[in-house]
Amino acid sequence: MSKINRLFGKERINVKNVWITLRTSAILFVLCCVLYQLAITGIAKVAMPHQAAGSLVYNSNQDVVGSELIGQSFTDPHYFQGRVSSIDYNANGSGSPNYAPSNPDLIKRIEESVTTWQKQNPDVPVSALPVDLVTNSGSGLDPDITPQAAAAQIPRISQLTGLKTEQLQSLVQENTTSAQLGIFGEPAVNVLKLNLAVQQLRTQS
């Protein structure tokens, strides 16, 4: 009999522990997964409403055309083109092939990019081709290019659109962001915002 009582006593203790664990898990779930998220979202919407909404970019008609944080594929030679993306800027995921410099697939892709560059930019020598225009970013979603990469495309765009070189240079400068706090990162040009500015300037011309 004593043995049976000991067994039932252990069961009661185990059931009690289970209920304590369940209550603790429920409380932590509400605190961490509900209240904390609501609080952080509320603070973000007040302190940084643009970023909290996804850093969305609007055109002149106030239609959403993308995000400052996600690159897009621009193949029209009338506009600035961004970096190579092995995932075609699919925002459902990120990543790129971790090819070594000697990888045949990487070499082939770069050669194709250089050939396309030569066809579209016959007045700009390959030696002036910025490396970020023919290399993939780590995420495959990079929305920015270097100011040098933007400047290298100005002759082509000016010739095709009739816009003056000075006008395009001004747009590049206006859409160039400096390093954060002057030390973190490098100056960058957001391709989407720059192309919207080009589109607006073409409409006005």
C-alpha positions in Angstrom: 0.0 0.0 0.0 2.8 2.4 0.9 4.3 1.8 -2.5 1.0 2.7 -4.2 0.7 5.9 -2.2 4.2 6.9 -3.1 3.4 6.4 -6.8 0.3 8.5 -6.6 2.1 11.1 -4.7 4.7 11.4 -7.4 1.9 11.6 -10.0 0.3 14.5 -8.2 3.6 16.3 -8.0 4.3 15.8 -11.7 0.8 17.1 -12.6 1.4 20.2 -10.5 4.7 20.8 -12.2 3.0 20.4 -15.6 0.4 23.1 -14.8 3.1 25.4 -13.5 5.1 25.0 -16.7 2.0 25.6 -18.8 1.1 28.7 -16.9 4.6 30.1 -17.1 4.8 29.3 -20.9 1.5 31.1 -21.4 2.5 34.2 -19.5 5.9 34.4 -21.3 4.1 33.9 -24.6 1.8 36.8 -24.0 4.6 39.0 -22.7 7.2 38.2 -25.3 5.2 37.4 -28.4 2.2 39.7 -28.0 2.8 42.7 -25.6 6.4 43.1 -26.4 5.8 43.1 -30.2 2.9 45.5 -29.8 5.0 47.9 -27.7 7.9 47.9 -30.1 5.7 48.3 -33.1 3.9 51.2 -31.5 7.2 52.9 -30.5 8.6 52.4 -34.0 5.5 53.9 -35.7 5.8 57.0 -33.5 9.6 57.4 -33.6 10.3 56.1 -37.2 7.0 55.9 -39.1 8.6 55.6 -42.5 11.0 52.8 -41.5 8.2 51.0 -39.6 6.0 50.9 -42.7 8.8 49.2 -44.7 10.6 52.2 -46.1 8.2 52.3 -49.0 8.9 54.4 -52.1 6.1 56.3 -53.9 6.0 57.7 -57.4 4.6 61.0 -58.4 1.0 59.5 -58.3 1.6 58.4 -54.7 1.5 54.7 -55.8 3.9 52.3 -54.0 6.6 51.3 -56.4 8.9 49.5 -54.0 11.0 49.8 -50.9 14.3 51.6 -50.3 15.6 48.4 -48.8 14.9 46.0 -51.6 16.6 46.3 -55.0 14.8 45.8 -58.3 15.8 44.7 -61.8 16.3 47.6 -64.2 17.3 46.4 -67.7 16.1 49.4 -69.7 19.3 51.3 -70.8 17.4 54.6 -70.5 17.7 54.2 -66.7 20.3 53.4 -64.2 21.0 49.8 -63.5 21.7 48.1 -60.2 23.8 45.2 -59.1 23.6 41.7 -60.3 21.2 39.5 -58.4 21.3 35.7 -58.6 17.8 35.5 -57.1 16.3 38.2 -59.4 15.7 40.4 -56.3 13.1 38.0 -54.9 12.4 39.5 -51.5 11.0 36.2 -50.2 14.5 35.1 -49.5 18.1 36.3 -49.7 21.4 34.9 -50.6 23.9 34.4 -53.4 26.1 31.6 -54.6 29.3 31.6 -52.6 31.5 31.2 -55.7 35.3 31.3 -55.5 37.0 33.8 -57.9 38.1 30.8 -60.0 34.6 29.3 -60.3 33.8 28.8 -64.0 30.1 29.9 -63.5 31.2 33.1 -61.8 33.7 33.9 -64.6 31.1 33.2 -67.3 28.5 35.4 -65.6 31.0 38.3 -65.2 32.1 38.0 -68.8 28.5 38.2 -69.9 27.9 41.2 -67.8 31.0 42.9 -69.2 29.9 42.1 -72.8 26.5 43.6 -72.1 28.2 46.7 -70.6 30.3 47.2 -73.7 27.3 47.0 -75.9 25.2 49.5 -73.9 28.1 51.8 -73.0 30.5 51.9 -76.0 31.8 55.3 -75.0 32.9 54.1 -71.5 35.9 51.7 -71.5 35.8 48.5 -69.5 38.6 49.8 -67.4 36.1 52.4 -66.0 33.5 49.8 -65.2 32.9 49.8 -61.4 33.1 46.3 -60.0 29.8 46.5 -58.2 27.9 46.6 -61.5 29.2 43.1 -62.4 29.3 41.4 -59.0 26.5 40.0 -56.8 25.8 41.4 -53.4 25.8 39.0 -50.5 22.0 39.2 -50.0 21.1 39.5 -53.7 18.7 42.3 -52.7 21.1 45.3 -52.5 19.2 48.4 -53.6 22.2 50.6 -53.8 25.2 51.2 -56.1 28.3 53.3 -55.5 28.4 56.9 -56.8 31.1 55.8 -59.2 28.8 53.1 -60.7 26.1 55.7 -61.2 28.5 58.2 -62.7 29.7 55.6 -65.2 26.2 55.2 -66.6 25.5 58.9 -67.1 27.0 59.1 -70.7 24.6 56.3 -71.9 21.5 57.7 -70.2 22.3 61.2 -71.4 22.6 60.1 -75.0 19.5 57.9 -74.9 17.2 60.3 -73.1 18.5 63.7 -74.2 19.0 64.8 -70.6 22.1 66.9 -69.9 25.0 65.4 -68.2 24.9 68.1 -65.6 21.3 67.3 -64.8 22.0 63.6 -64.3 25.1 64.4 -62.2 22.9 66.6 -60.0 20.3 63.8 -59.6 23.1 61.3 -58.6 24.3 63.8 -55.9 20.8 64.4 -54.6 20.2 60.6 -54.2 23.6 59.8 -52.7 23.7 59.0 -49.0 26.9 59.3 -47.0 28.3 56.9 -44.5 26.3 56.6 -41.3 27.7 58.9 -38.6 30.5 59.5 -41.1 32.3 56.3 -40.4 29.9 53.3 -40.9 29.5 52.1 -44.5 30.3 53.9 -47.7 28.4 56.5 -49.8 25.6 54.8 -51.8 23.0 55.7 -54.4 19.6 54.2 -54.2 18.8 53.0 -57.8 15.0 53.0 -57.4 14.8 56.5 -56.1 17.4 57.7 -58.7 15.4 56.2 -61.5 12.2 57.8 -60.3 14.0 61.2 -60.4 15.1 60.5 -63.9 11.6 59.5 -64.9 10.2 62.7 -63.4 12.9 64.8 -65.2 12.1 63.1 -68.5 8.4 63.9 -68.0 9.2 67.6 -67.4 11.5 67.8 -70.4 
